[in-house]
């Protein structure tokens, strides 16, 4: 089932990093054992360096091609091993693309004419991962920021340790405990402040602040749908009925997606509603990712 917390912080990160370049969510890297996904992968654009320098901590963290990995629970060693694997797979994928662009065999062990930057990793953690920090020899750079040796290009942001400043406000949205204060700070910014223009529509979409003109019933509907879907899954797990679990999961995802689509695009054509109600879980999850950044309904449902 799509994790609402994960979707939210991915949307914030992708929207913010798109301000200074390209940013995509759920970027696949494919080892022999099957696809793995980077939460958000961003590449800064050289002509948008001014925007990047104005983006506080996110601008600092995303100054090079970066794999952002956001956690709703404090990660451990196992999660970090998976992150290292994705980082290296992404680097080899970038090498292959550079070789192809230069007319070289993609899998031959040769350096492409243009150097390929080793992608950095930024981990957002809601708690201090003491075992990870000790196991991999992370060093504290400043409040809330820990790093490995420069060549490994991995940093961990411990959200509760961050200073409560404007430079960190979007990053702190990644913590449930810190989010209320961060939202309050964002709403006190001028209406045209870049942090507010990025975050406010997403906060509305995820029901963290009321939608203008919306009723309390509309505001609570997404959360209620999510709770119902989770209850269906929990009941089915207790009965050991895997088939019932998947059906309930798909139904909950379908209802949540319809809620998101109506908030974003208004009344939906009957054909669009029917497609969502009949779609399989994997398709609903893909559409759920697209709705975060799409500007039209066709961009969400137009392709499988």
VOGU-3710 file (C-alpha; in Angstrom, 3 decimals, decimal comma):
1> xxxxxxxxxx> 0,000/0,000/0,000  1,221/3,480/-0,788  2,457/5,154/2,398  0,861/8,593/2,683  3,778/9,952/4,709  6,257/8,802/2,062  4,187/10,294/-0,753  4,001/13,623/1,040  7,713/14,161/1,626  8,570/12,879/-1,874
11> xxxxxxxxxx> 6,180/15,463/-3,293  7,778/18,244/-1,225  11,318/17,242/-2,217  10,514/16,817/-5,917  8,627/20,108/-6,139  11,362/22,021/-4,308  14,263/20,550/-6,280  12,422/21,112/-9,582  12,812/24,820/-8,870  16,540/24,544/-9,624
21> xxxxxxxxxx> 16,657/21,738/-12,184  15,128/18,342/-12,834  13,646/16,160/-10,113  11,740/12,873/-10,375  10,159/10,565/-7,824  10,416/6,768/-7,714  13,382/6,590/-10,106  14,072/2,955/-10,944  17,533/1,426/-10,967  17,581/-2,180/-12,098
31> xxxxxxxxxx> 19,982/-4,793/-10,709  19,759/-8,444/-11,705  17,394/-9,183/-8,838  14,709/-6,691/-9,882  14,037/-2,983/-9,829  14,789/-0,728/-6,877  13,521/2,820/-6,572  15,200/6,026/-5,459  12,680/8,187/-3,574  13,638/11,415/-5,374
41> xxxxxxxxxx> 16,497/11,918/-7,815  17,449/15,493/-8,677  19,935/17,058/-11,074  20,592/20,819/-10,731  20,522/22,920/-13,904  23,577/25,178/-14,433  21,394/28,082/-15,546  19,376/27,885/-12,311  22,291/28,265/-9,907  20,777/31,453/-8,468
51> xxxxxxxxxx> 17,592/29,613/-7,514  19,614/26,815/-5,943  21,636/29,229/-3,809  18,368/30,709/-2,501  16,968/27,360/-1,334  18,525/27,069/2,107  19,446/23,568/3,238  17,830/21,879/0,238  19,897/24,027/-2,085  23,044/23,034/-0,208
61> xxxxxxxxxx> 22,155/19,336/-0,200  21,073/19,252/-3,836  23,946/21,145/-5,412  25,040/18,001/-7,311  23,049/15,060/-8,746  21,436/13,673/-5,614  19,444/10,650/-4,473  17,093/11,748/-1,686  15,862/8,960/0,605  13,199/9,938/3,145
71> xxxxxxxxxx> 12,211/7,684/6,040  9,136/7,787/8,263  11,004/5,576/10,778  14,662/5,845/11,745  16,696/3,730/9,297  19,052/0,951/10,331  22,054/-0,757/8,785  19,911/-2,892/6,470  18,218/0,179/4,994  21,575/1,890/4,525
81> xxxxxxxxxx> 22,971/-1,103/2,640  20,043/-0,869/0,230  20,739/2,856/-0,227  24,410/2,255/-1,024  23,364/-0,313/-3,624  20,966/2,122/-5,288  23,609/4,860/-5,294  26,119/2,640/-7,113  23,523/1,268/-9,513  22,532/4,815/-10,422
91> xxxxxxxxxx> 26,170/5,736/-11,058  26,647/2,773/-13,398  23,421/3,672/-15,178  24,697/7,228/-15,692  27,987/5,835/-17,031  26,129/3,648/-19,530  24,062/6,598/-20,764  27,200/8,734/-21,154  28,907/5,991/-23,164  25,913/5,602/-25,443
101> xxxxxxxxxx> 25,809/9,360/-26,017  29,494/9,248/-26,967  29,037/6,303/-29,328  30,853/3,866/-27,023  29,703/0,343/-26,070  27,515/0,910/-23,002  28,893/-1,963/-20,940  32,555/-1,682/-21,857  34,747/-0,603/-18,943  35,915/2,663/-20,485
111> xxxxxxxxxx> 35,592/6,219/-19,277  33,226/8,358/-21,363  34,651/11,594/-22,820  32,620/13,722/-20,421  33,183/12,961/-16,712  30,182/11,503/-14,904  29,505/12,787/-11,386  29,075/10,159/-8,693  25,552/10,819/-7,333  25,314/11,981/-3,754
121> xxxxxxxxxx> 22,891/10,510/-1,232  20,881/12,496/1,292  18,979/10,518/3,925  16,229/12,279/5,897  15,764/10,546/9,241  13,058/11,328/11,845  15,368/10,114/14,617  19,081/9,749/15,268  20,284/6,460/13,692  23,058/5,823/16,219
131> xxxxxxxxxx> 23,928/2,331/14,956  24,222/3,576/11,374  26,350/6,555/12,367  28,720/4,352/14,371  28,856/1,440/11,911  29,759/3,594/8,905  31,854/6,213/10,657  29,677/9,234/9,972  31,007/12,502/11,361  28,921/15,416/12,598
141> xxxxxxxxxx> 29,283/18,426/10,334  26,902/20,685/12,212  23,543/20,478/13,989  21,501/17,759/12,356  23,939/16,990/9,508  26,269/13,960/9,409  28,546/12,869/6,560  30,811/10,026/5,480  34,145/10,575/3,701  33,731/12,987/0,746
151> xxxxxxxxxx> 34,339/10,301/-1,877  31,399/8,254/-0,610  29,050/11,249/-0,950  26,518/10,200/1,699  24,918/12,536/4,239  22,282/11,948/6,879  19,976/14,717/8,078  18,657/14,047/11,583  15,479/16,110/11,465  14,872/16,750/15,202
161> xxxxxxxxxx> 18,411/18,128/15,580  18,022/20,786/12,884  17,905/24,451/13,897  14,413/25,933/13,602  15,224/28,384/10,818  13,718/29,266/7,470  16,620/27,456/5,772  15,432/24,105/7,171  11,648/24,554/7,159  10,845/22,392/4,118
171> xxxxxxxxxx> 13,194/19,636/5,275  11,498/19,540/8,689  8,166/18,728/7,033  9,545/15,196/6,752  8,980/14,580/10,470  5,490/14,015/11,879  6,537/15,572/15,194  8,140/18,642/13,648  5,556/19,173/10,908  2,959/21,251/12,829
181> xxxxxxxxxx> 5,523/23,915/13,727  7,032/23,829/10,236  3,587/24,278/8,659  2,911/27,223/10,956  6,235/28,792/9,931  5,424/28,300/6,235  1,995/29,914/6,571  3,569/32,948/8,258  5,845/33,550/5,264  4,802/36,114/2,631
191> xxxxxxxxxx> 2,333/34,643/0,093  4,934/34,765/-2,688  7,778/33,227/-0,667  9,138/30,311/-2,694  8,846/27,871/0,225  5,171/28,717/0,619  4,349/28,514/-3,097  6,016/25,080/-3,186  4,588/23,622/0,008  1,108/25,092/0,427
201> xxxxxxxxxx> -0,614/23,276/-2,493  0,884/19,970/-1,360  -0,115/20,575/2,261  -3,660/21,210/1,042  -3,642/18,127/-1,161  -2,568/15,924/1,754  -5,077/17,541/4,131  -2,463/19,076/6,441  -4,123/22,451/5,979  -7,734/23,091/4,855
211> xxxxxxxxxx> -8,442/23,697/1,189  -9,703/27,222/0,570  -13,471/27,078/0,202  -13,518/23,421/1,211  -15,815/21,995/3,839  -14,552/20,175/6,929  -16,038/17,011/5,425  -13,924/17,418/2,273  -10,828/18,113/4,299  -11,220/14,971/6,372
221> xxxxxxxxxx> -12,292/12,661/3,550  -8,800/11,657/2,401  -7,737/10,745/5,925  -10,937/8,796/6,503  -10,490/6,844/3,270  -6,941/5,999/4,242  -8,041/4,779/7,686  -10,755/2,600/6,157  -8,321/1,076/3,696  -5,823/0,331/6,467
231> xxxxxxxxxx> -8,539/-1,288/8,598  -9,538/-3,575/5,733  -5,930/-4,706/5,345  -5,413/-5,258/9,079  -8,605/-7,329/9,380  -7,642/-9,459/6,401  -4,143/-10,054/7,767  -5,579/-11,273/11,063  -7,736/-13,780/9,170  -4,810/-14,784/6,988
241> xxxxxxxxxx> -6,790/-14,088/3,819  -4,162/-12,785/1,419  -6,622/-12,451/-1,442  -8,953/-10,362/0,677  -6,024/-8,217/1,779  -5,062/-7,305/-1,774  -8,651/-6,545/-2,726  -9,130/-4,280/0,287  -5,798/-2,585/-0,368  -6,745/-1,870/-3,982
251> xxxxxxxxxx> -10,144/-0,505/-2,957  -8,604/1,848/-0,399  -6,016/3,050/-2,906  -8,715/3,648/-5,512  -10,786/5,771/-3,156  -7,771/7,811/-2,071  -6,732/8,409/-5,684  -10,223/9,581/-6,640  -10,149/11,995/-3,696  -6,795/13,383/-4,828
261> xxxxxxxxxx> -7,955/13,714/-8,446  -11,122/15,608/-7,456  -9,162/17,980/-5,224  -6,734/18,636/-8,064  -9,004/18,689/-11,152  -12,600/19,077/-9,914  -15,467/16,867/-11,135  -14,243/13,756/-12,950  -15,665/12,211/-16,132  -17,481/8,935/-15,545
271> xxxxxxxxxx> -14,960/7,149/-17,759  -12,085/8,313/-15,555  -13,842/7,136/-12,391  -14,504/3,750/-14,001  -10,834/3,375/-14,970  -9,727/4,031/-11,401  -12,301/1,662/-9,906  -11,266/-1,155/-12,267  -7,491/-0,624/-12,129  -5,113/-3,028/-10,452
281> xxxxxxxxxx> -3,132/-2,002/-7,380  0,161/-1,507/-9,246  -1,539/0,842/-11,718  -3,193/2,810/-8,903  0,201/3,269/-7,262  1,712/4,616/-10,501  -1,191/7,031/-10,970  -0,885/8,064/-7,325  2,701/9,159/-7,955  1,772/11,105/-11,104
291> xxxxxxxxxx> -1,000/13,080/-9,437  1,581/14,857/-7,280  3,066/16,787/-10,204  0,615/16,434/-13,126  -1,122/19,547/-14,450  -3,985/17,766/-16,253  -6,074/14,669/-15,708  -4,719/13,173/-18,935  -1,177/13,382/-17,566  -2,245/11,121/-14,714
301> xxxx> -4,474/8,588/-16,511  -3,401/9,032/-20,118  -0,757/6,305/-20,089  -0,535/2,948/-18,360
//
